[in-house]
Amino acid sequence: MNNNPWFAIVNPASANGQTRKIWPKIYKRLLDQGVNLEFAYTTGPGDATNLTRQAMHSYTQILAVGGDGTLNEVVNGFFADQKPINPEASLAVLSHGTGGDFLRTLDQKRGLPSLLEVLHRQKIVPIDCGLVQYQDATGQLYTRYFLNVADVGLGGMAVSRVNQHSKFLGGKLSFLLGGIMTILTYKNKNMKCVIDGKIVVNGPANSIWIGNGRFVGGGMMIAPHAELDDGLFDVVVLGNLSMFQLLRHLPKIYQGHHLEVPDVTVHRGKEVSIISNPSAYLELDGEHPGFTPVHFSLIPQGIRLWT
């Protein structure tokens, strides 16, 4: 294991507050294993991004400790003015939230033993990341990076619902129940989706998923063929499916078999634009930052990741 210093961004509120209780023990174990580590706790939304940017002045190895939302904020801290702050910086992940979907794409287990294996391997690979431009409820434009999966439509509204409540039931059950409750009231929207200049959707649709990774919602394999380093998004379109069709086929998403359902299509590309009438919710790595219109750009090899 190298002795280069690490800086950990720790979200104590992740896993319904369990991270605050368990982190001191994890920290001691890491030190005992010879990991040269300092850390800071986040205190609220956006704090992980700011802490990461500050840490970049002194550290090149960043550890994200928390859920997928914490990881998303840390990734955004690797960039400023749409440029990498330090192209040599690298990222490791200790997943300790309710979803843990990003690690599923890496086929890594959650918890400290898996992280220690990663640190001992010292294998760092460049992976793609996404950049999305969207607007908030007032119409103000924002940009944000993401590593895993984004969604426009049903998933965005479901995530908004889930994040307004406690996730004490755990990631899979919390997201499943939130998804079912959303399906019961959700209305499909007229969407237009353009991928690399080609119109692929122009009419009623349930949702459009932009996959860099494969999993969402505590284990739903929404983009089963997505690869983190292939230079392309996998865009999965759930077309004009009814409430009954969605409920009937929902279990198939956990195995990735939903791609066999009629009116579900897959496309690939580097630039994706989506408009919607009425406006649709945007979901990004398990968070709901804003609404359509949205534009996604793929950044090849944008993050150096410990695997």
Secondary structure, DSSP 8 states (H G I E B T S, - for coil): -----EEEEE-TTTGGGHHHHHHHHHHHHHHHTT--EEEEE--STTHHHHHHHHHTTT-SEEEEEE-HHHHHHHHHTTEETTEES-TT-EEEEEE-SS--HHHHHHT--SSHHHHHHHHHHT-EEEEEEEEEEEE-TT--EEEEEESSEEEEEHHHHHHHHHHTS--TT-HHHHHHHHHHHHHHH---EEEEEEETTEEEEEEEESEEEEESSSEETTTEESSTT--TTSS-EEEEEE-S--HHHHHHHGGGGGGTGGGGSTTEEEEEESEEEEEEES--EEEETTEEEEEEEEEEEEEEEEEEEE-
